[in-house]
Amino acid sequence: MAKVPSGARKVRKIRVSRDGWKERAAKKQEQIKRLRGTVRDLTASRNRWKTRANELEQQVEALQQANTSTSCAFPALFFFGG
């Protein structure tokens, strides 16, 4: 026949279990807080890079348009005598 634990043993076992659960829950919450900060920072960084890339694309398009509008309709022919 198995020995039945006393009431004090049961209480101690439950407290140890509860304390372990609380500790794990606290660690998980801290990790969640850290990860939320990381996500916030990465999202902001990504948005800054997207904005910068769009600005540079617009500049490239503007320069290409300026380049095509200033070029001659007829290409210049150069003759180097020989």
PyMOL Python script that loads the backbone (N, CA, C, O; Angstrom):
from pymol import cmd

cmd.read_pdbstr("""\
ATOM      1  N   MET A   1       0.823  -1.169   0.000  1.00  0.00           N
ATOM      2  CA  MET A   1       0.000   0.000   0.000  1.00  0.00           C
ATOM      3  C   MET A   1       0.884   1.255   0.000  1.00  0.00           C
ATOM      4  O   MET A   1       1.872   1.329   0.730  1.00  0.00           O
ATOM      5  N   ALA A   2       0.508   2.251  -0.838  1.00  0.00           N
ATOM      6  CA  ALA A   2       1.296   3.474  -0.955  1.00  0.00           C
ATOM      7  C   ALA A   2       1.066   4.377   0.241  1.00  0.00           C
ATOM      8  O   ALA A   2      -0.037   4.466   0.781  1.00  0.00           O
ATOM      9  N   LYS A   3       2.120   5.031   0.630  1.00  0.00           N
ATOM     10  CA  LYS A   3       2.045   5.934   1.770  1.00  0.00           C
ATOM     11  C   LYS A   3       1.358   7.230   1.334  1.00  0.00           C
ATOM     12  O   LYS A   3       1.740   7.785   0.304  1.00  0.00           O
ATOM     13  N   VAL A   4       0.400   7.720   2.041  1.00  0.00           N
ATOM     14  CA  VAL A   4      -0.338   8.946   1.725  1.00  0.00           C
ATOM     15  C   VAL A   4       0.418  10.120   2.335  1.00  0.00           C
ATOM     16  O   VAL A   4       0.711  10.127   3.530  1.00  0.00           O
ATOM     17  N   PRO A   5       0.739  11.137   1.486  1.00  0.00           N
ATOM     18  CA  PRO A   5       1.475  12.285   2.027  1.00  0.00           C
ATOM     19  C   PRO A   5       0.618  13.058   3.022  1.00  0.00           C
ATOM     20  O   PRO A   5      -0.606  13.126   2.904  1.00  0.00           O
ATOM     21  N   SER A   6       1.292  13.631   3.993  1.00  0.00           N
ATOM     22  CA  SER A   6       0.572  14.407   5.002  1.00  0.00           C
ATOM     23  C   SER A   6       0.106  15.730   4.397  1.00  0.00           C
ATOM     24  O   SER A   6       0.524  16.097   3.299  1.00  0.00           O
ATOM     25  N   GLY A   7      -0.748  16.433   5.106  1.00  0.00           N
ATOM     26  CA  GLY A   7      -1.282  17.713   4.628  1.00  0.00           C
ATOM     27  C   GLY A   7      -0.188  18.751   4.422  1.00  0.00           C
ATOM     28  O   GLY A   7      -0.225  19.509   3.452  1.00  0.00           O
ATOM     29  N   ALA A   8       0.788  18.792   5.330  1.00  0.00           N
ATOM     30  CA  ALA A   8       1.877  19.773   5.214  1.00  0.00           C
ATOM     31  C   ALA A   8       2.718  19.495   3.978  1.00  0.00           C
ATOM     32  O   ALA A   8       3.168  20.422   3.305  1.00  0.00           O
ATOM     33  N   ARG A   9       2.929  18.217   3.681  1.00  0.00           N
ATOM     34  CA  ARG A   9       3.706  17.858   2.478  1.00  0.00           C
ATOM     35  C   ARG A   9       2.974  18.285   1.215  1.00  0.00           C
ATOM     36  O   ARG A   9       3.575  18.808   0.277  1.00  0.00           O
ATOM     37  N   LYS A  10       1.667  18.054   1.206  1.00  0.00           N
ATOM     38  CA  LYS A  10       0.867  18.451   0.041  1.00  0.00           C
ATOM     39  C   LYS A  10       0.946  19.960  -0.173  1.00  0.00           C
ATOM     40  O   LYS A  10       1.131  20.436  -1.293  1.00  0.00           O
ATOM     41  N   VAL A  11       0.806  20.688   0.909  1.00  0.00           N
ATOM     42  CA  VAL A  11       0.850  22.157   0.822  1.00  0.00           C
ATOM     43  C   VAL A  11       2.212  22.614   0.303  1.00  0.00           C
ATOM     44  O   VAL A  11       2.284  23.481  -0.568  1.00  0.00           O
ATOM     45  N   ARG A  12       3.288  22.037   0.832  1.00  0.00           N
ATOM     46  CA  ARG A  12       4.638  22.405   0.395  1.00  0.00           C
ATOM     47  C   ARG A  12       4.816  22.106  -1.093  1.00  0.00           C
ATOM     48  O   ARG A  12       5.368  22.915  -1.839  1.00  0.00           O
ATOM     49  N   LYS A  13       4.344  20.946  -1.509  1.00  0.00           N
ATOM     50  CA  LYS A  13       4.466  20.550  -2.916  1.00  0.00           C
ATOM     51  C   LYS A  13       3.693  21.509  -3.824  1.00  0.00           C
ATOM     52  O   LYS A  13       4.176  21.891  -4.891  1.00  0.00           O
ATOM     53  N   ILE A  14       2.497  21.891  -3.393  1.00  0.00           N
ATOM     54  CA  ILE A  14       1.680  22.823  -4.178  1.00  0.00           C
ATOM     55  C   ILE A  14       2.336  24.190  -4.242  1.00  0.00           C
ATOM     56  O   ILE A  14       2.337  24.838  -5.289  1.00  0.00           O
ATOM     57  N   ARG A  15       2.899  24.633  -3.108  1.00  0.00           N
ATOM     58  CA  ARG A  15       3.574  25.949  -3.094  1.00  0.00           C
ATOM     59  C   ARG A  15       4.784  25.961  -4.024  1.00  0.00           C
ATOM     60  O   ARG A  15       4.999  26.924  -4.760  1.00  0.00           O
ATOM     61  N   VAL A  16       5.569  24.890  -3.987  1.00  0.00           N
ATOM     62  CA  VAL A  16       6.742  24.788  -4.867  1.00  0.00           C
ATOM     63  C   VAL A  16       6.295  24.824  -6.326  1.00  0.00           C
ATOM     64  O   VAL A  16       6.901  25.495  -7.161  1.00  0.00           O
ATOM     65  N   SER A  17       5.229  24.093  -6.614  1.00  0.00           N
ATOM     66  CA  SER A  17       4.702  24.073  -7.976  1.00  0.00           C
ATOM     67  C   SER A  17       4.225  25.464  -8.389  1.00  0.00           C
ATOM     68  O   SER A  17       4.515  25.924  -9.493  1.00  0.00           O
ATOM     69  N   ARG A  18       3.491  26.130  -7.491  1.00  0.00           N
ATOM     70  CA  ARG A  18       2.981  27.473  -7.769  1.00  0.00           C
ATOM     71  C   ARG A  18       4.122  28.473  -7.979  1.00  0.00           C
ATOM     72  O   ARG A  18       4.082  29.290  -8.900  1.00  0.00           O
ATOM     73  N   ASP A  19       5.124  28.398  -7.124  1.00  0.00           N
ATOM     74  CA  ASP A  19       6.255  29.318  -7.239  1.00  0.00           C
ATOM     75  C   ASP A  19       6.997  29.115  -8.562  1.00  0.00           C
ATOM     76  O   ASP A  19       7.418  30.080  -9.200  1.00  0.00           O
ATOM     77  N   GLY A  20       7.153  27.861  -8.963  1.00  0.00           N
ATOM     78  CA  GLY A  20       7.789  27.585 -10.257  1.00  0.00           C
ATOM     79  C   GLY A  20       6.963  28.136 -11.402  1.00  0.00           C
ATOM     80  O   GLY A  20       7.501  28.688 -12.362  1.00  0.00           O
ATOM     81  N   TRP A  21       5.655  27.982 -11.295  1.00  0.00           N
ATOM     82  CA  TRP A  21       4.767  28.500 -12.337  1.00  0.00           C
ATOM     83  C   TRP A  21       4.858  30.017 -12.418  1.00  0.00           C
ATOM     84  O   TRP A  21       4.932  30.590 -13.505  1.00  0.00           O
ATOM     85  N   LYS A  22       4.853  30.663 -11.248  1.00  0.00           N
ATOM     86  CA  LYS A  22       4.951  32.129 -11.227  1.00  0.00           C
ATOM     87  C   LYS A  22       6.270  32.600 -11.838  1.00  0.00           C
ATOM     88  O   LYS A  22       6.302  33.578 -12.585  1.00  0.00           O
ATOM     89  N   GLU A  23       7.341  31.908 -11.518  1.00  0.00           N
ATOM     90  CA  GLU A  23       8.657  32.288 -12.049  1.00  0.00           C
ATOM     91  C   GLU A  23       8.693  32.134 -13.577  1.00  0.00           C
ATOM     92  O   GLU A  23       9.186  33.012 -14.285  1.00  0.00           O
ATOM     93  N   ARG A  24       8.170  31.019 -14.067  1.00  0.00           N
ATOM     94  CA  ARG A  24       8.138  30.810 -15.521  1.00  0.00           C
ATOM     95  C   ARG A  24       7.262  31.848 -16.208  1.00  0.00           C
ATOM     96  O   ARG A  24       7.609  32.358 -17.274  1.00  0.00           O
ATOM     97  N   ALA A  25       6.126  32.158 -15.593  1.00  0.00           N
ATOM     98  CA  ALA A  25       5.222  33.155 -16.175  1.00  0.00           C
ATOM     99  C   ALA A  25       5.891  34.528 -16.213  1.00  0.00           C
ATOM    100  O   ALA A  25       5.756  35.253 -17.199  1.00  0.00           O
ATOM    101  N   ALA A  26       6.608  34.889 -15.156  1.00  0.00           N
ATOM    102  CA  ALA A  26       7.295  36.180 -15.109  1.00  0.00           C
ATOM    103  C   ALA A  26       8.378  36.258 -16.184  1.00  0.00           C
ATOM    104  O   ALA A  26       8.536  37.292 -16.832  1.00  0.00           O
ATOM    105  N   LYS A  27       9.125  35.167 -16.375  1.00  0.00           N
ATOM    106  CA  LYS A  27      10.167  35.141 -17.410  1.00  0.00           C
ATOM    107  C   LYS A  27       9.553  35.281 -18.794  1.00  0.00           C
ATOM    108  O   LYS A  27      10.083  35.997 -19.644  1.00  0.00           O
ATOM    109  N   LYS A  28       8.443  34.603 -19.019  1.00  0.00           N
ATOM    110  CA  LYS A  28       7.777  34.696 -20.324  1.00  0.00           C
ATOM    111  C   LYS A  28       7.278  36.109 -20.579  1.00  0.00           C
ATOM    112  O   LYS A  28       7.399  36.619 -21.693  1.00  0.00           O
ATOM    113  N   GLN A  29       6.721  36.742 -19.559  1.00  0.00           N
ATOM    114  CA  GLN A  29       6.249  38.113 -19.719  1.00  0.00           C
ATOM    115  C   GLN A  29       7.399  39.062 -20.027  1.00  0.00           C
ATOM    116  O   GLN A  29       7.250  39.973 -20.842  1.00  0.00           O
ATOM    117  N   GLU A  30       8.525  38.860 -19.393  1.00  0.00           N
ATOM    118  CA  GLU A  30       9.709  39.691 -19.673  1.00  0.00           C
ATOM    119  C   GLU A  30      10.173  39.490 -21.109  1.00  0.00           C
ATOM    120  O   GLU A  30      10.534  40.445 -21.795  1.00  0.00           O
ATOM    121  N   GLN A  31      10.160  38.237 -21.554  1.00  0.00           N
ATOM    122  CA  GLN A  31      10.558  37.957 -22.935  1.00  0.00           C
ATOM    123  C   GLN A  31       9.580  38.587 -23.919  1.00  0.00           C
ATOM    124  O   GLN A  31       9.994  39.134 -24.941  1.00  0.00           O
ATOM    125  N   ILE A  32       8.295  38.514 -23.620  1.00  0.00           N
ATOM    126  CA  ILE A  32       7.281  39.130 -24.484  1.00  0.00           C
ATOM    127  C   ILE A  32       7.517  40.635 -24.564  1.00  0.00           C
ATOM    128  O   ILE A  32       7.433  41.224 -25.642  1.00  0.00           O
ATOM    129  N   LYS A  33       7.808  41.248 -23.438  1.00  0.00           N
ATOM    130  CA  LYS A  33       8.067  42.696 -23.401  1.00  0.00           C
ATOM    131  C   LYS A  33       9.278  43.046 -24.264  1.00  0.00           C
ATOM    132  O   LYS A  33       9.247  44.014 -25.024  1.00  0.00           O
ATOM    133  N   ARG A  34      10.345  42.251 -24.139  1.00  0.00           N
ATOM    134  CA  ARG A  34      11.558  42.477 -24.942  1.00  0.00           C
ATOM    135  C   ARG A  34      11.259  42.323 -26.430  1.00  0.00           C
ATOM    136  O   ARG A  34      11.691  43.138 -27.245  1.00  0.00           O
ATOM    137  N   LEU A  35      10.515  41.271 -26.778  1.00  0.00           N
ATOM    138  CA  LEU A  35      10.217  41.018 -28.188  1.00  0.00           C
ATOM    139  C   LEU A  35       9.316  42.097 -28.777  1.00  0.00           C
ATOM    140  O   LEU A  35       9.461  42.458 -29.945  1.00  0.00           O
ATOM    141  N   ARG A  36       8.397  42.608 -27.983  1.00  0.00           N
ATOM    142  CA  ARG A  36       7.549  43.700 -28.474  1.00  0.00           C
ATOM    143  C   ARG A  36       8.397  44.927 -28.790  1.00  0.00           C
ATOM    144  O   ARG A  36       8.165  45.607 -29.790  1.00  0.00           O
ATOM    145  N   GLY A  37       9.370  45.207 -27.945  1.00  0.00           N
ATOM    146  CA  GLY A  37      10.277  46.325 -28.218  1.00  0.00           C
ATOM    147  C   GLY A  37      11.076  46.091 -29.490  1.00  0.00           C
ATOM    148  O   GLY A  37      11.278  47.012 -30.281  1.00  0.00           O
ATOM    149  N   THR A  38      11.532  44.854 -29.687  1.00  0.00           N
ATOM    150  CA  THR A  38      12.286  44.516 -30.901  1.00  0.00           C
ATOM    151  C   THR A  38      11.416  44.691 -32.139  1.00  0.00           C
ATOM    152  O   THR A  38      11.854  45.251 -33.144  1.00  0.00           O
ATOM    153  N   VAL A  39      10.185  44.210 -32.056  1.00  0.00           N
ATOM    154  CA  VAL A  39       9.263  44.342 -33.193  1.00  0.00           C
ATOM    155  C   VAL A  39       9.013  45.819 -33.487  1.00  0.00           C
ATOM    156  O   VAL A  39       9.003  46.226 -34.649  1.00  0.00           O
ATOM    157  N   ARG A  40       8.812  46.622 -32.444  1.00  0.00           N
ATOM    158  CA  ARG A  40       8.584  48.055 -32.621  1.00  0.00           C
ATOM    159  C   ARG A  40       9.778  48.709 -33.317  1.00  0.00           C
ATOM    160  O   ARG A  40       9.610  49.484 -34.259  1.00  0.00           O
ATOM    161  N   ASP A  41      10.970  48.394 -32.852  1.00  0.00           N
ATOM    162  CA  ASP A  41      12.177  48.983 -33.441  1.00  0.00           C
ATOM    163  C   ASP A  41      12.365  48.539 -34.887  1.00  0.00           C
ATOM    164  O   ASP A  41      12.699  49.354 -35.746  1.00  0.00           O
ATOM    165  N   LEU A  42      12.155  47.256 -35.162  1.00  0.00           N
ATOM    166  CA  LEU A  42      12.334  46.753 -36.522  1.00  0.00           C
ATOM    167  C   LEU A  42      11.290  47.318 -37.476  1.00  0.00           C
ATOM    168  O   LEU A  42      11.596  47.604 -38.634  1.00  0.00           O
ATOM    169  N   THR A  43      10.064  47.480 -36.996  1.00  0.00           N
ATOM    170  CA  THR A  43       9.014  48.055 -37.828  1.00  0.00           C
ATOM    171  C   THR A  43       9.357  49.500 -38.181  1.00  0.00           C
ATOM    172  O   THR A  43       9.213  49.915 -39.331  1.00  0.00           O
ATOM    173  N   ALA A  44       9.804  50.252 -37.201  1.00  0.00           N
ATOM    174  CA  ALA A  44      10.183  51.647 -37.459  1.00  0.00           C
ATOM    175  C   ALA A  44      11.348  51.712 -38.445  1.00  0.00           C
ATOM    176  O   ALA A  44      11.345  52.543 -39.353  1.00  0.00           O
ATOM    177  N   SER A  45      12.336  50.848 -38.275  1.00  0.00           N
ATOM    178  CA  SER A  45      13.490  50.825 -39.173  1.00  0.00           C
ATOM    179  C   SER A  45      13.066  50.471 -40.595  1.00  0.00           C
ATOM    180  O   SER A  45      13.499  51.099 -41.561  1.00  0.00           O
ATOM    181  N   ARG A  46      12.214  49.455 -40.705  1.00  0.00           N
ATOM    182  CA  ARG A  46      11.742  49.044 -42.028  1.00  0.00           C
ATOM    183  C   ARG A  46      10.985  50.179 -42.711  1.00  0.00           C
ATOM    184  O   ARG A  46      11.150  50.408 -43.909  1.00  0.00           O
ATOM    185  N   ASN A  47      10.161  50.886 -41.950  1.00  0.00           N
ATOM    186  CA  ASN A  47       9.416  52.004 -42.530  1.00  0.00           C
ATOM    187  C   ASN A  47      10.344  53.125 -42.986  1.00  0.00           C
ATOM    188  O   ASN A  47      10.117  53.741 -44.028  1.00  0.00           O
ATOM    189  N   ARG A  48      11.395  53.390 -42.199  1.00  0.00           N
ATOM    190  CA  ARG A  48      12.366  54.414 -42.615  1.00  0.00           C
ATOM    191  C   ARG A  48      13.059  53.999 -43.910  1.00  0.00           C
ATOM    192  O   ARG A  48      13.217  54.823 -44.811  1.00  0.00           O
ATOM    193  N   TRP A  49      13.476  52.733 -44.019  1.00  0.00           N
ATOM    194  CA  TRP A  49      14.157  52.270 -45.227  1.00  0.00           C
ATOM    195  C   TRP A  49      13.223  52.268 -46.430  1.00  0.00           C
ATOM    196  O   TRP A  49      13.647  52.580 -47.542  1.00  0.00           O
ATOM    197  N   LYS A  50      11.946  51.918 -46.217  1.00  0.00           N
ATOM    198  CA  LYS A  50      10.973  51.956 -47.312  1.00  0.00           C
ATOM    199  C   LYS A  50      10.806  53.372 -47.834  1.00  0.00           C
ATOM    200  O   LYS A  50      10.788  53.609 -49.042  1.00  0.00           O
ATOM    201  N   THR A  51      10.684  54.310 -46.903  1.00  0.00           N
ATOM    202  CA  THR A  51      10.534  55.711 -47.288  1.00  0.00           C
ATOM    203  C   THR A  51      11.755  56.184 -48.064  1.00  0.00           C
ATOM    204  O   THR A  51      11.633  56.852 -49.090  1.00  0.00           O
ATOM    205  N   ARG A  52      12.922  55.834 -47.567  1.00  0.00           N
ATOM    206  CA  ARG A  52      14.176  56.231 -48.231  1.00  0.00           C
ATOM    207  C   ARG A  52      14.264  55.618 -49.629  1.00  0.00           C
ATOM    208  O   ARG A  52      14.665  56.294 -50.577  1.00  0.00           O
ATOM    209  N   ALA A  53      13.895  54.351 -49.762  1.00  0.00           N
ATOM    210  CA  ALA A  53      13.941  53.678 -51.069  1.00  0.00           C
ATOM    211  C   ALA A  53      12.972  54.340 -52.043  1.00  0.00           C
ATOM    212  O   ALA A  53      13.304  54.539 -53.212  1.00  0.00           O
ATOM    213  N   ASN A  54      11.779  54.680 -51.569  1.00  0.00           N
ATOM    214  CA  ASN A  54      10.809  55.350 -52.440  1.00  0.00           C
ATOM    215  C   ASN A  54      11.310  56.720 -52.884  1.00  0.00           C
ATOM    216  O   ASN A  54      11.144  57.099 -54.044  1.00  0.00           O
ATOM    217  N   GLU A  55      11.921  57.456 -51.969  1.00  0.00           N
ATOM    218  CA  GLU A  55      12.479  58.770 -52.324  1.00  0.00           C
ATOM    219  C   GLU A  55      13.564  58.618 -53.390  1.00  0.00           C
ATOM    220  O   GLU A  55      13.606  59.383 -54.353  1.00  0.00           O
ATOM    221  N   LEU A  56      14.428  57.640 -53.214  1.00  0.00           N
ATOM    222  CA  LEU A  56      15.505  57.438 -54.182  1.00  0.00           C
ATOM    223  C   LEU A  56      14.961  56.981 -55.535  1.00  0.00           C
ATOM    224  O   LEU A  56      15.491  57.373 -56.574  1.00  0.00           O
ATOM    225  N   GLU A  57      13.913  56.159 -55.536  1.00  0.00           N
ATOM    226  CA  GLU A  57      13.296  55.755 -56.805  1.00  0.00           C
ATOM    227  C   GLU A  57      12.723  56.965 -57.534  1.00  0.00           C
ATOM    228  O   GLU A  57      12.843  57.081 -58.753  1.00  0.00           O
ATOM    229  N   GLN A  58      12.099  57.864 -56.778  1.00  0.00           N
ATOM    230  CA  GLN A  58      11.555  59.078 -57.392  1.00  0.00           C
ATOM    231  C   GLN A  58      12.674  59.948 -57.956  1.00  0.00           C
ATOM    232  O   GLN A  58      12.529  60.531 -59.031  1.00  0.00           O
ATOM    233  N   GLN A  59      13.783  60.034 -57.238  1.00  0.00           N
ATOM    234  CA  GLN A  59      14.915  60.818 -57.735  1.00  0.00           C
ATOM    235  C   GLN A  59      15.468  60.208 -59.017  1.00  0.00           C
ATOM    236  O   GLN A  59      15.800  60.930 -59.958  1.00  0.00           O
ATOM    237  N   VAL A  60      15.569  58.882 -59.058  1.00  0.00           N
ATOM    238  CA  VAL A  60      16.076  58.207 -60.255  1.00  0.00           C
ATOM    239  C   VAL A  60      15.149  58.482 -61.435  1.00  0.00           C
ATOM    240  O   VAL A  60      15.614  58.785 -62.534  1.00  0.00           O
ATOM    241  N   GLU A  61      13.836  58.377 -61.211  1.00  0.00           N
ATOM    242  CA  GLU A  61      12.889  58.644 -62.289  1.00  0.00           C
ATOM    243  C   GLU A  61      12.995  60.083 -62.775  1.00  0.00           C
ATOM    244  O   GLU A  61      12.963  60.335 -63.980  1.00  0.00           O
ATOM    245  N   ALA A  62      13.121  61.029 -61.846  1.00  0.00           N
ATOM    246  CA  ALA A  62      13.248  62.437 -62.211  1.00  0.00           C
ATOM    247  C   ALA A  62      14.527  62.662 -63.015  1.00  0.00           C
ATOM    248  O   ALA A  62      14.511  63.390 -64.007  1.00  0.00           O
ATOM    249  N   LEU A  63      15.625  62.051 -62.599  1.00  0.00           N
ATOM    250  CA  LEU A  63      16.886  62.217 -63.328  1.00  0.00           C
ATOM    251  C   LEU A  63      16.804  61.569 -64.709  1.00  0.00           C
ATOM    252  O   LEU A  63      17.347  62.103 -65.676  1.00  0.00           O
ATOM    253  N   GLN A  64      16.138  60.436 -64.806  1.00  0.00           N
ATOM    254  CA  GLN A  64      15.988  59.795 -66.109  1.00  0.00           C
ATOM    255  C   GLN A  64      15.148  60.649 -67.047  1.00  0.00           C
ATOM    256  O   GLN A  64      15.463  60.773 -68.230  1.00  0.00           O
ATOM    257  N   GLN A  65      14.091  61.233 -66.524  1.00  0.00           N
ATOM    258  CA  GLN A  65      13.257  62.109 -67.339  1.00  0.00           C
ATOM    259  C   GLN A  65      14.034  63.345 -67.758  1.00  0.00           C
ATOM    260  O   GLN A  65      13.944  63.780 -68.906  1.00  0.00           O
ATOM    261  N   ALA A  66      14.799  63.912 -66.831  1.00  0.00           N
ATOM    262  CA  ALA A  66      15.605  65.090 -67.162  1.00  0.00           C
ATOM    263  C   ALA A  66      16.654  64.731 -68.204  1.00  0.00           C
ATOM    264  O   ALA A  66      16.950  65.533 -69.089  1.00  0.00           O
ATOM    265  N   ASN A  67      17.212  63.544 -68.107  1.00  0.00           N
ATOM    266  CA  ASN A  67      18.229  63.108 -69.046  1.00  0.00           C
ATOM    267  C   ASN A  67      17.633  62.906 -70.438  1.00  0.00           C
ATOM    268  O   ASN A  67      18.255  63.288 -71.429  1.00  0.00           O
ATOM    269  N   THR A  68      16.459  62.322 -70.530  1.00  0.00           N
ATOM    270  CA  THR A  68      15.843  62.104 -71.843  1.00  0.00           C
ATOM    271  C   THR A  68      15.355  63.408 -72.449  1.00  0.00           C
ATOM    272  O   THR A  68      15.363  63.551 -73.672  1.00  0.00           O
ATOM    273  N   SER A  69      14.929  64.364 -71.630  1.00  0.00           N
ATOM    274  CA  SER A  69      14.439  65.628 -72.178  1.00  0.00           C
ATOM    275  C   SER A  69      15.590  66.514 -72.660  1.00  0.00           C
ATOM    276  O   SER A  69      15.380  67.354 -73.535  1.00  0.00           O
ATOM    277  N   THR A  70      16.779  66.354 -72.123  1.00  0.00           N
ATOM    278  CA  THR A  70      17.904  67.193 -72.545  1.00  0.00           C
ATOM    279  C   THR A  70      18.692  66.566 -73.691  1.00  0.00           C
ATOM    280  O   THR A  70      19.506  67.242 -74.320  1.00  0.00           O
ATOM    281  N   SER A  71      18.465  65.294 -73.969  1.00  0.00           N
ATOM    282  CA  SER A  71      19.224  64.683 -75.055  1.00  0.00           C
ATOM    283  C   SER A  71      18.614  65.087 -76.394  1.00  0.00           C
ATOM    284  O   SER A  71      17.420  65.371 -76.482  1.00  0.00           O
ATOM    285  N   CYS A  72      19.424  65.110 -77.407  1.00  0.00           N
ATOM    286  CA  CYS A  72      19.005  65.536 -78.731  1.00  0.00           C
ATOM    287  C   CYS A  72      18.134  64.464 -79.374  1.00  0.00           C
ATOM    288  O   CYS A  72      18.248  63.272 -79.088  1.00  0.00           O
ATOM    289  N   ALA A  73      17.264  64.940 -80.251  1.00  0.00           N
ATOM    290  CA  ALA A  73      16.428  63.998 -80.991  1.00  0.00           C
ATOM    291  C   ALA A  73      17.297  63.231 -81.985  1.00  0.00           C
ATOM    292  O   ALA A  73      17.036  62.064 -82.276  1.00  0.00           O
ATOM    293  N   PHE A  74      18.344  63.901 -82.509  1.00  0.00           N
ATOM    294  CA  PHE A  74      19.251  63.264 -83.457  1.00  0.00           C
ATOM    295  C   PHE A  74      20.607  63.129 -82.796  1.00  0.00           C
ATOM    296  O   PHE A  74      21.171  64.115 -82.322  1.00  0.00           O
ATOM    297  N   PRO A  75      21.117  61.955 -82.760  1.00  0.00           N
ATOM    298  CA  PRO A  75      22.418  61.798 -82.107  1.00  0.00           C
ATOM    299  C   PRO A  75      23.516  62.516 -82.899  1.00  0.00           C
ATOM    300  O   PRO A  75      23.490  62.560 -84.129  1.00  0.00           O
ATOM    301  N   ALA A  76      24.454  63.061 -82.183  1.00  0.00           N
ATOM    302  CA  ALA A  76      25.558  63.772 -82.823  1.00  0.00           C
ATOM    303  C   ALA A  76      26.497  62.751 -83.452  1.00  0.00           C
ATOM    304  O   ALA A  76      26.825  61.730 -82.849  1.00  0.00           O
ATOM    305  N   LEU A  77      26.918  63.045 -84.666  1.00  0.00           N
ATOM    306  CA  LEU A  77      27.847  62.181 -85.351  1.00  0.00           C
ATOM    307  C   LEU A  77      29.217  62.842 -85.339  1.00  0.00           C
ATOM    308  O   LEU A  77      29.365  64.006 -85.712  1.00  0.00           O
ATOM    309  N   PHE A  78      30.179  62.109 -84.922  1.00  0.00           N
ATOM    310  CA  PHE A  78      31.540  62.617 -84.888  1.00  0.00           C
ATOM    311  C   PHE A  78      32.356  61.876 -85.924  1.00  0.00           C
ATOM    312  O   PHE A  78      32.295  60.654 -86.064  1.00  0.00           O
ATOM    313  N   PHE A  79      33.116  62.670 -86.636  1.00  0.00           N
ATOM    314  CA  PHE A  79      33.985  62.067 -87.620  1.00  0.00           C
ATOM    315  C   PHE A  79      35.409  62.431 -87.228  1.00  0.00           C
ATOM    316  O   PHE A  79      35.794  63.598 -87.152  1.00  0.00           O
ATOM    317  N   PHE A  80      36.157  61.386 -86.987  1.00  0.00           N
ATOM    318  CA  PHE A  80      37.559  61.595 -86.702  1.00  0.00           C
ATOM    319  C   PHE A  80      38.299  61.182 -87.956  1.00  0.00           C
ATOM    320  O   PHE A  80      38.362  60.000 -88.293  1.00  0.00           O
ATOM    321  N   GLY A  81      38.848  62.147 -88.635  1.00  0.00           N
ATOM    322  CA  GLY A  81      39.480  61.907 -89.944  1.00  0.00           C
ATOM    323  C   GLY A  81      40.560  60.860 -89.881  1.00  0.00           C
ATOM    324  O   GLY A  81      41.263  60.670 -88.888  1.00  0.00           O
ATOM    325  N   GLY A  82      40.637  60.212 -90.985  1.00  0.00           N
ATOM    326  CA  GLY A  82      41.635  59.179 -91.009  1.00  0.00           C
ATOM    327  C   GLY A  82      42.242  58.995 -92.349  1.00  0.00           C
ATOM    328  O   GLY A  82      43.114  58.143 -92.520  1.00  0.00           O
TER     329      GLY A  82
END
""", "prot")
cmd.dss("prot")
cmd.show_as("cartoon", "prot")
cmd.util.cbc("prot")
cmd.orient("prot")
